[in-house]
Amino acid sequence: MKRVIFVLVMSLSFLGTAQSNTELQKHYEAFYKEMRIQGDVSGVINAITHLNIIAPSQERRDTLAYIYANNNQHMQALNTIGIVKNETDSDLSVQVKAISLKALNQPKRALEHFEVLFSRNQNSYLAYELADLKIQTGDIAGAETNIEYGMTNVKEDMKHAFYERQQPYEASLKAAFYHLKGLMQFNKDKNNIDAAIALIDEALKIDPSFNLASLSKQALTSRKEQPAAAIKN
């Protein structure tokens, strides 16, 4: 008899917990919707975190990581989903790992995730990211392949965001590829600065307001003039 009573009490306890979790889930789902309406990012993060505790799912974890990354909380994003490359990762998860590792100045680790994205969906935007990272990591031959793909498939209206100024801006993606090609040329042959500058000039012809290209041209021109200045001194 005591055993029957014990089982009955435990069953009622589990039922109460299930009902409690269901009510909590409904609460945080409603809270999540309200935070989205209000545009409250912290509230949205709070809601998804609670929902993922109550009813864990990889989709919620990926969404939470994406919101962190989109809010420039890249370390929190990676702490949520990790940095290891997994073949079963969703596109969203791979994207978060790629952009967050790049933002945290981990180009080699970011590169492997951008490669996965490119293998799943080849386009000029990803080709640019790959070429940029490969120049940074010294893979000039790989960068050249990605640049050629990007320049072959880029459309005139495509833009890319840049952040070296206090105010972010967009520049022509086609111009951005010419800029990368100039940097690649310089890395291939540092004694032929004129060839690199000529390519960056092409970028500035396409988009005269491309600030990063202007800065690169100034740096290369200054480097070119250094030996002459040294001789005069």
C-alpha positions in Angstrom: 0.0 0.0 0.0 2.8 2.4 0.9 4.5 1.6 -2.5 1.2 2.5 -4.3 1.0 5.8 -2.4 4.6 6.6 -3.2 4.1 5.9 -6.9 1.0 8.0 -6.9 2.7 11.0 -5.2 5.7 10.8 -7.6 3.3 10.7 -10.6 1.5 13.7 -9.4 4.8 15.5 -8.8 6.0 14.8 -12.4 2.6 15.9 -13.7 2.9 19.2 -11.7 6.4 19.7 -13.1 5.2 19.1 -16.6 2.3 21.6 -16.2 4.7 24.1 -14.6 7.2 23.8 -17.6 4.3 24.1 -20.1 3.1 27.3 -18.4 6.7 28.7 -18.2 7.2 27.9 -21.9 4.0 29.8 -22.8 5.1 32.7 -20.7 8.5 33.0 -22.3 7.1 32.5 -25.8 4.7 35.5 -25.1 7.6 37.4 -23.6 9.8 36.7 -26.6 7.1 38.0 -29.0 6.7 41.2 -26.9 10.4 41.8 -26.8 10.7 41.4 -30.6 7.9 43.9 -31.0 9.6 46.4 -28.7 13.0 45.8 -30.4 14.5 44.9 -27.0 17.6 42.7 -27.9 18.4 42.0 -24.2 14.8 40.9 -23.7 14.9 38.6 -26.7 18.2 37.0 -25.5 16.7 36.5 -22.1 13.5 34.9 -23.5 15.4 32.5 -25.8 17.8 31.6 -23.1 14.9 30.6 -20.8 13.1 28.8 -23.6 16.2 26.8 -24.4 16.5 25.7 -20.7 12.8 24.7 -20.6 12.7 23.0 -24.0 16.3 22.7 -25.4 16.7 22.6 -29.2 19.6 23.2 -31.6 17.5 25.7 -33.5 17.0 27.9 -30.5 20.7 27.7 -29.6 21.6 28.7 -33.2 19.1 31.6 -33.1 20.5 32.8 -29.8 24.1 32.7 -31.1 23.0 34.6 -34.2 21.3 37.4 -32.1 24.5 37.7 -30.0 26.6 37.9 -33.1 24.3 40.5 -34.7 24.6 42.5 -31.5 28.5 42.4 -31.7 28.6 40.0 -28.7 30.8 37.6 -30.6 32.4 35.8 -27.7 28.9 35.1 -26.2 27.8 33.8 -29.6 30.7 31.4 -29.8 30.3 30.3 -26.2 26.7 29.4 -27.2 27.5 27.2 -30.2 31.3 26.6 -30.0 33.9 27.0 -32.7 34.4 23.5 -34.0 33.5 22.7 -37.6 30.7 20.1 -37.8 29.3 18.8 -41.0 25.8 18.7 -39.4 25.9 22.5 -38.5 23.1 24.5 -39.9 23.9 27.3 -42.3 23.0 29.8 -39.5 25.4 28.1 -37.1 28.3 28.1 -39.7 27.6 31.8 -40.5 27.8 32.8 -36.8 31.0 30.9 -36.3 32.6 32.5 -39.4 31.6 36.1 -38.8 32.3 35.9 -35.0 35.8 34.4 -35.4 36.6 37.0 -38.1 35.4 39.7 -35.8 37.6 38.3 -33.0 40.6 38.4 -35.3 40.9 34.7 -35.8 41.2 34.6 -39.6 42.5 31.0 -39.9 39.6 29.6 -37.8 37.1 31.9 -39.5 38.3 30.7 -42.9 37.4 27.1 -42.5 33.7 28.1 -41.7 33.6 30.5 -44.7 34.8 27.6 -46.9 31.9 25.5 -45.7 29.4 28.3 -46.4 30.9 28.8 -49.9 30.7 25.0 -50.6 27.0 25.2 -49.8 26.2 28.4 -51.6 28.8 29.9 -53.9 28.4 33.6 -54.5 30.5 36.7 -54.8 30.0 37.9 -51.3 31.5 34.8 -49.8 34.2 34.8 -52.4 35.2 38.2 -51.2 35.3 37.1 -47.6 37.5 34.1 -48.5 39.9 36.1 -50.6 40.3 38.7 -47.8 41.0 36.1 -45.2 43.4 34.2 -47.5 45.4 37.4 -48.1 45.6 37.9 -44.4 46.8 34.3 -43.8 49.3 34.3 -46.7 47.4 32.0 -49.1 47.9 34.2 -52.2 47.1 31.5 -54.7 43.9 30.7 -52.9 43.0 34.3 -52.7 43.6 34.7 -56.5 41.1 31.9 -57.2 38.4 33.5 -55.1 39.0 36.9 -56.5 38.7 35.7 -60.1 35.4 33.8 -59.2 34.1 36.9 -57.5 34.9 39.3 -60.3 33.4 37.0 -62.8 30.1 36.7 -61.0 29.7 40.1 -59.3 26.8 42.3 -60.3 27.1 46.0 -60.7 24.6 46.8 -57.9 26.3 44.6 -55.3 27.7 46.4 -52.2 29.9 45.4 -49.3 30.0 47.0 -45.8 33.2 48.4 -44.4 33.9 49.5 -40.9 37.3 51.2 -40.8 35.7 54.6 -40.3 33.8 55.6 -37.3 30.7 55.6 -39.4 30.2 52.3 -41.3 29.6 52.6 -45.1 29.0 50.5 -48.2 31.2 50.4 -51.3 30.8 48.7 -54.6 31.6 45.0 -54.3 33.3 45.1 -57.8 35.5 47.9 -56.6 36.2 45.9 -53.4 37.5 43.0 -55.5 39.8 45.4 -57.5 41.1 46.6 -54.1 41.8 43.1 -52.9 43.5 42.3 -56.2 45.8 45.3 -55.6 46.7 44.0 -52.2 47.2 40.6 -53.6 49.5 42.0 -56.3 51.6 43.8 -53.6 51.9 40.6 -51.6 53.1 38.7 -54.7 55.7 41.3 -55.7 56.5 44.1 -53.2 59.0 45.6 -55.7 56.2 46.4 -58.2 54.1 48.8 -56.2 52.9 50.6 -59.4 51.0 47.5 -60.5 49.3 47.3 -57.1 48.4 51.0 -57.2 47.0 50.7 -60.7 44.6 48.0 -59.6 43.5 50.2 -56.6 43.0 53.1 -59.0 40.6 50.8 -60.9 38.6 50.4 -57.7 38.5 54.1 -57.1 37.3 54.7 -60.7 34.3 52.4 -60.0 33.7 53.9 -56.5 35.5 57.2 -55.8 34.1 57.3 -52.3 35.7 53.9 -51.4 37.6 55.1 -48.3 39.6 51.9 -47.6 40.9 51.9 -51.2 42.0 55.5 -50.8 43.8 54.6 -47.6 45.6 51.7 -49.2 46.7 53.8 -52.1 48.1 56.4 -49.7 50.0 53.7 -47.8 51.4 52.2 -51.0 52.3 55.6 -52.5 54.1 56.5 -49.2 56.0 53.2 -49.3 57.0 53.8 -52.9 58.4 57.3 -52.0 60.3 56.1 -49.0 63.5 55.1 -50.8 63.7 58.4 -52.7 63.3 60.3 -49.4 66.0 58.2 -47.8 68.4 59.0 -50.6 67.7 62.7 -50.2 68.4 62.6 -46.5 
